[in-house]
Amino acid sequence: MIDGGCYQQYCIAQALSLNVIPDNMPHDVASMHFVNPLTALGLHDKVKSLKASACIQTGAASQLGRMLIKICKQNKTPLINIVRRDEQITLLKEQYGAEIVLNSNAPNFKEDFTKLCKEMKATALIECVAGETTGQLMECLPSRSTVIFYGALSEKGPCDIDPLILIGRSY
């Protein structure tokens, strides 16, 4: 696109860069061709800009999460994927080639996650669950980590965040 951005009445673009949407396709369905892919690309770009050695994502079995797995693999960005069921571990490893997938309901999750974050220097958390999950995961992250929120699947805001994590944990 040349000049002005996407909120213009008219713009000039390369024909091969366009996705033509049929007139009979509802806008909410048409938007699915853009929203998740662009969000996944934007999240990965943010992780790169943070210069994180590795990143973590919650909601890894979602459509967006699966896209992020592929993008991270293509860009050789180490990724820790967090899901809530063992079947999702199998799915992500077998069908999407995810290397590291943890079940947040597993008995040793917190210990395994903390160890992995430290070993991999995973300092970027891409978080879509919110609620108690946010605070629990933040406790496990290395100091000077960044949390990127893009959803609230728990239908709650982020909570149970220990303020000491935010004000001086630098060891």
N, C-alpha and C positions, 0 to 999 in steps of 0.2 A: 504494500500500500504506500502511496506517495502522499505526504503532507496531510495533516488534519486529523488523523485517527479514524476510528470506526463509527463515530456518532455523526457522520455527515449524511446528507441526503444522497450525494453522489461521490464516488471516489474512483481512482484509477488503480487497477490491480492486474497482476499477471493472471491470465486465464487458468493456468495449471495450478495456481495457488488457491483456487476457489472450490468450495463444496456447494454444489447446487442442491437445494432442498426442494422437493416437489411441492407444488402449490397446495396439495391436499394433506400435507403432513402438519400436524399440530405443532405449535411453537415449542411446547414443553418437550415433545419428543425430538424435535430438531435440535434443541439446545444440548441434548445428551451427546451429540457428535462433537461438541466443543468443550463443555464444562469440565468433565472429568479429565480428558487428556490435557487441557491447558492447566488445570489445577495441579496435576501430577508433574508436569514440566516445571511449573512455577515453584512447587515445593522443592523439587530437586535443585533448581537454580539457587534457591535460598540456602539450602544445605551447602552447596558449593561456595556461595559467597561467605558463609560462616567459617569456611576452611576446616570443617569437621572431618576428622579422620574416618569416622563411620557415623551412621545415623540409625535411628530406631523409628519404627512406625507402629502405631496401634491401628486396629481396624484393617489389618493386612489382608484379610480374605475378601474385603470389599472390592468392587470393580476398580475404584481409584487405587486401592492398595495393590492390586495385581498389576496395574499399569506402572506404579512406582517400582515394583520389583523388577520389571523389564527395563525400565529406564536406568535404574541403579546398576543392573547387570551390564547393560550396554556401556555405561560410563565408568565401570569398575569401582563403584561406590559401595563399600561394605555396608550391609543393611541387616539389622536385627528386626525380625518381624514378630509381632505379638498378636495372637489370636485367642479365642476363648474355648475352642473345642479341638480334640485330637484329630477329628476328621479333616479339619481345616489345615492342620500340619501336613497331613498326607497330600491333600490337594495342592498346596503351595509348593511342596517339594517335588512332587511327581509331575504336575502339569505346568508349573511356572518356573521350575529350577531354583527355587529359593533355597539358600544354603542354611540359614539360621532361622528357625521358627520356634517360638516358645509359647506354651499354653499358659495364660495368666491365671488359670484355675489349678495348675499343677501344684502339688504340695511344696516343692522346692523352688518355685518360680522366683521369688524375691532374691534368694541366694544366687541362683543361676544367672539371673538378669544382672545383678550387681557385679558379679565376677566378669561376665561378658563385656559389660560397659567399660569396666576398668581395663581389661585386656585389649579391647579394640579401640579404646579412647573415643568411645561414642559420645559425642557432646551435643548432638542435635536430636531432639525428640519431636517427631511429627505426630501430634496428638488429636484424635477425633472422638474419644470416648467421654472425657471430662468426668465430672463427679469425683468420687473418691480415688479413682484410677490416677488422676493427675498427680495428686499429692504423693501417693504410694510410689509412682515411678520416679518422681523428682527426687525422692530420698535416695534412690539408687544411682543417680547420675553422678558422673565426676563433677568436680567444682568447675565453675565457669561454663556450664552447659546452657543451651538455649532450648526453650520449649516453643514450638510453633503450633498454635491451635487452629484447626479448621473445621471443627464440628463439635457436637455434643450429643453423641448417640445415647448417652445415659439420660438425656433430657434434663440434665442438671448443669449448672456452671461448675467450673473447676473448684474443688474444695479440699479441705484437709491438707492444706499446704503449710508446712512448718516454716514460720517466718525466718528461723535461723538459717535455713537453706539459702535464703535470698540475701542475707545481710552479712556475709563474711565467712562462709565456709570455703576457705582456700588453702587446702593442704596438699 
